[in-house]
């Protein structure tokens, strides 16, 4: 039989199925059994039935067909996530166990996998997988309107496709970053062009995976979340909102997103020299607090740490930019390098030919090519706030080149020993910044007055959110 996508026959009546259970802790395992796949004669609506026992689990669906290679070897291959859309029922979400009955998944095959036929019932199967909430799939989508949450194994499975406006409005999409047990060298290497004195290279290790926002926070998401609690309509706060709803939100300071609370203590230093941050506590009226409620994700949702941000930005690369290229002082070379991955000072300006230049500013999030892990605009568009405190001259906590700093949250003290309550790191560079400022390892930061005051708001800084996955 040919590989998927090459004219498979249409009538698949009673079909083969496979169940997988996601393992985490013995005795607390979501277990799938009794899987069946049925398509009534003359219909292309496929019903997948399964039983879920043990712990509740996040259930996903794959559909596979068998194939034979030219050498005669046989196997199973997925038809691809893009062909398994238009799915309803008990799939792609957290499903509660129910030993008394079968769960149902409905797949409208004619809408996502048309013109394919099945030669025999044993040549297609459903693969139903259930995993613990502590080991979720790679993509998480939160509906900000009704609080529902869905999970997908691949970006191709997202209903409507990642380019849909919905993922920049009421559907908040995040990508899982497989960081647990991983180590990387953070900041720009001293040997690289573009290194600056506040980019102190150091080793970082992670004890948890985490999700990172696929896109920068959009204006729609910001105004919807911030006005939801007051009952104000989503476009009442800013007359330009409707025009710019797909653009990244800007003009906010750390207090707006939930980073500065005035009287809260900063990170505390332990006896072994590590820092513990108070990241679970935010003000009631800030953006993070509203998003915790709208998504149902709670206190593990926050701005990313610098380490989380850079690890996600790099996506496994060690170069200046996450497409595998390095920084150079040659402006023309940089313009050619960044044209596909970043909105920055060069391509955000238009020469009018009469001695004037028009500034176009930001663009719709996701307009440039994503990195290898599916994250957009990690370079440029708007620079992004991180939740680490920082001082321009205080990098003493990262000076040991032989040490692995585990889950670092930034320095807690300024040069004189005073706690820095309003110094925050800024990453990624924005539309007004140079190529140097947009590097994966480049560190920007705020000073006290600029971070706190209203006149410190700027159109070049925005942000995105992260969600840390803890094993409970």
Secondary structure, DSSP 8 states (H G I E B T S, - for coil): ---TTS--BS---EEEEEEEEEEEETTEEEEEEEEEEEE-TT--EEEEEEEEEES-EEEEEEEEEEEE-TTS-EEEEE--GGGS-SEEES-SEEE---TTS-EEEEEEHHHHSTT-B-SSGGGEEEEEEEE-GGG--SEEEEETTT--EEEESSGGGSTT-TTSGGGGTTEEEEEEE--TT-EEEES--TTSTT--TT---EEEE-SS-EEEESS--BHHHHHHHHHHTTT--TTSS-TTTTTTTTBB--S--HHHHTS--SSS---EE-TTS-EE--TT---TTSHHHHHHHHHS-GGGEEE--HHHHHHHHHTT--SSSTTS----S-HHHHHHHHTTT-B-TTTTEEE-SSS-EEE----BTT-S---TTS---SSBSSEEEEEEE-BTTB-GGG--TT-EEES-----B-TTS-B-SS-EEEES--TTS-TGGGSTT--EE--HHHHHSGGG--TTEE--EEEE----
